[in-house]
Amino acid sequence: MASKPDAKKHSRSFQDIVFGFGPEPGTPLGPIPQKAEAPSDGQEEVVEECTVTHRYVDNDGAKIHFVECGKRGAHLVLLIHGFPEFWYSWLYQFKPLSDAGYHVVAVDCRGYGWSAKPAAVREYSMSKVTSDLLRVVDTVAPGRRCTIVGHDWGGRVLWGFLTLHAQRVLQAVVLNAPHPVTMAKALMSNPRQLQKSWYIGFFQMARLAEHHLSKQRFAAIRSMFKGVRKYPEEVVQRHVDAMAIPGALTGALNYYRAAFGQGLWPAPPVVRVPVKVIWGEQDFSMEKDIATPPAELVPNAQVTFVKKASHWVMWDDPETVSSEMVAFIKEGLRKVAEKEDQAPSFSKL
């Protein structure tokens, strides 16, 4: 059991002030991060009244962890978390999606949770990260297309998956993650977005960034989980504990270093599949005007704004997010079935 916060107070550092990380000065320190034990393959866990099963697959020597629930063999919904998260960030979506009849899989991206955590930045290229997801898809839904869902950096991974493995995707749902081209333009032309994104440069500083984010019991990580409502302490603490796993913090930061420092995440080409964007309007890290993907690159996109939601839209308004996801997936599958019914068959010829 996690220890209780003590009376020791936070102080505000230079990085806190410049980059916006860290709690308000004078607030108590959070609990000491707990050393979690890796779940075994096949181990079950109840999350928000939904039983998930822990699984592992090997991808060219990298162990990738994921959880699954719902009906095996049904349409696959692949959930991809962002920073600083892990598979558990989808806790409020497991039951609605599985109750809707889908096979739900939430992965720990490499560098996070119980997945492999290579130290080299080059191991976090778009090709390597998306190959992990392809390995999971091939394992649980061989030869079939899926719906992919990504939040934050999971959204960037989603765009990468659509670049390299579009043939395995039926449709996509993006939560508070801009299209890479839109984000790049915003960083060059939108002063407000540039100000909000200064942390990307700070994250390039190996060891310094890790030190700052882990000091005072990972206080900066804890402070990121602030939205329009107060999140359960157990949910926040599990995320802090996951980032405290040896190698996880560097693994998570290596995504930023691979994409912005070494250019290992090129912009995706035209995306033809239907894309649903769900965007919390009160996002502390991204401007609302970068939510809509460029029409010339994502011609089949629709955007839903959630007014009373922050960057953590799936926690602030889980009912709206889950219902929007289920409706979008259902409509996409309906259209596919309709096309298949209209297609000529040998029996009709």
C-alpha positions, -999 to 999 in steps of 0.1 A, spaced: 0 0 0 13 34 -9 25 56 19 6 87 29 19 122 19 41 137 45 43 173 57 75 181 37 67 209 13 75 214 -24 97 242 -35 96 259 -69 127 254 -91 139 273 -121 127 245 -144 93 245 -126 89 282 -134 102 281 -170 88 248 -182 56 247 -161 64 215 -143 60 207 -107 33 213 -81 23 245 -65 48 256 -39 39 247 -3 19 216 -12 28 183 6 50 157 -12 31 127 -26 35 92 -14 68 74 -21 65 55 -54 59 18 -48 79 -10 -64 53 -28 -84 56 -65 -94 52 -74 -130 20 -93 -137 24 -128 -151 11 -138 -185 -25 -147 -181 -30 -129 -148 -64 -113 -144 -72 -79 -128 -105 -61 -123 -105 -25 -135 -136 -5 -131 -158 -36 -130 -141 -50 -161 -118 -80 -159 -87 -76 -180 -60 -103 -187 -23 -95 -189 -4 -108 -219 31 -106 -233 44 -110 -269 80 -109 -282 88 -86 -310 123 -92 -323 137 -96 -288 116 -69 -272 90 -80 -247 57 -61 -252 30 -61 -225 -7 -55 -231 -40 -63 -214 -71 -75 -231 -108 -78 -223 -141 -83 -242 -149 -109 -268 -120 -126 -285 -125 -129 -322 -147 -98 -323 -136 -65 -339 -103 -54 -323 -100 -20 -307 -64 -12 -300 -58 15 -273 -24 34 -273 -15 55 -243 5 87 -242 30 105 -219 34 100 -189 9 71 -190 7 33 -194 -21 8 -203 -41 17 -172 -49 52 -185 -78 36 -204 -95 23 -172 -127 41 -179 -130 28 -215 -125 -9 -209 -160 -17 -198 -180 4 -223 -160 -9 -252 -161 -45 -241 -198 -42 -233 -204 -30 -268 -191 -63 -281 -155 -55 -291 -122 -72 -283 -103 -45 -264 -65 -44 -261 -45 -17 -243 -7 -19 -249 22 -7 -229 43 10 -256 80 1 -255 97 21 -227 66 21 -205 50 -1 -179 60 -38 -183 72 -36 -219 109 -36 -229 128 -4 -221 158 -1 -245 181 28 -235 192 39 -270 171 67 -286 173 49 -320 152 21 -305 122 45 -304 120 52 -341 86 51 -357 93 18 -375 103 1 -342 75 14 -321 48 7 -347 63 -28 -353 55 -36 -316 19 -27 -322 17 -47 -354 31 -77 -335 3 -73 -310 -24 -70 -337 -10 -100 -356 -12 -120 -323 -48 -112 -313 -64 -104 -347 -43 -121 -374 -52 -110 -409 -79 -86 -397 -82 -48 -396 -87 -30 -364 -98 3 -349 -68 21 -333 -72 47 -306 -44 70 -294 -41 97 -267 -14 123 -266 19 106 -277 -3 76 -284 -19 97 -311 15 104 -327 21 66 -326 -13 62 -342 -4 85 -371 29 65 -375 10 32 -376 -12 46 -403 19 55 -422 35 21 -422 6 -3 -416 -25 13 -430 -37 -20 -444 -44 -32 -409 -65 -2 -399 -102 1 -405 -106 35 -387 -89 56 -361 -98 77 -330 -74 104 -318 -77 121 -284 -59 154 -278 -31 147 -303 -26 170 -333 -17 158 -367 22 160 -370 20 185 -399 -4 207 -379 18 205 -348 50 214 -368 33 244 -383 20 256 -349 55 254 -334 67 277 -362 38 302 -363 18 301 -332 35 319 -302 10 305 -277 16 269 -288 54 275 -289 52 287 -253 32 257 -242 57 233 -260 90 246 -246 92 214 -225 100 195 -257 134 212 -258 140 205 -221 132 168 -227 161 166 -251 185 171 -221 194 135 -211 198 130 -174 188 166 -166 152 160 -177 151 126 -159 165 142 -127 139 170 -127 109 148 -134 119 122 -108 129 145 -79 107 150 -49 90 116 -55 82 123 -91 64 155 -81 65 169 -116 50 138 -131 22 138 -105 15 175 -112 8 168 -148 -24 149 -139 -46 179 -134 -78 184 -152 -112 199 -147 -119 175 -119 -98 158 -92 -87 124 -102 -87 95 -77 -54 93 -59 -51 56 -67 -53 63 -104 -26 90 -102 -4 70 -79 -4 40 -103 8 63 -131 36 76 -108 45 41 -98 47 31 -135 70 59 -143 92 50 -114 99 15 -129 136 15 -137 142 27 -173 106 39 -178 113 76 -175 142 75 -200 121 53 -223 92 78 -222 115 108 -229 132 89 -257 101 94 -278 106 131 -277 143 127 -284 137 104 -314 110 126 -329 124 161 -323 161 155 -318 169 128 -343 140 131 -368 131 94 -365 93 102 -368 86 115 -404 53 131 -411 26 107 -424 13 107 -460 -24 111 -469 -46 91 -445 -77 76 -463 -94 58 -434 -120 75 -413 -106 95 -384 -125 107 -353 -108 134 -332 -121 139 -297 -106 170 -281 -108 183 -245 -110 221 -250 -93 230 -217 -60 213 -227 -31 229 -208 -4 218 -233 -21 223 -267 -42 250 -283 -77 242 -295 -70 255 -331 -46 226 -338 -72 199 -331 -85 196 -367 -62 176 -391 -54 192 -424 -81 183 -449 -57 176 -477 -39 149 -457 -69 135 -437 -99 140 -460 -122 117 -440 -119 133 -405 -145 146 -380 -138 165 -348 -158 165 -315 -149 191 -289 -156 183 -252 -160 216 -234 -156 205 -198 -125 184 -204 -87 190 -203 -58 171 -219 -70 141 -199 -103 141 -218 -109 103 -213 -108 109 -175 -126 142 -173 -156 131 -193 -153 93 -197 -190 89 -206 -188 112 -236 -155 98 -248 -167 62 -246 -200 69 -262 -184 88 -290 -159 60 -296 -186 33 -296 -208 52 -319 -179 59 -343 -168 23 -343 -203 10 -348 -209 33 -377 -177 23 -394 -184 -14 -391 -219 -8 -404 -206 8 -435 -181 -21 -441 -209 -46 -437 -231 -26 -461 -203 -26 -488 -198 -63 -484 -235 -70 -488 -235 -49 -520 -204 -65 -535 -210 -91 -562 -204 -127 -553 -201 -159 -573 -235 -171 -560 -251 -140 -575 -234 -143 -609 
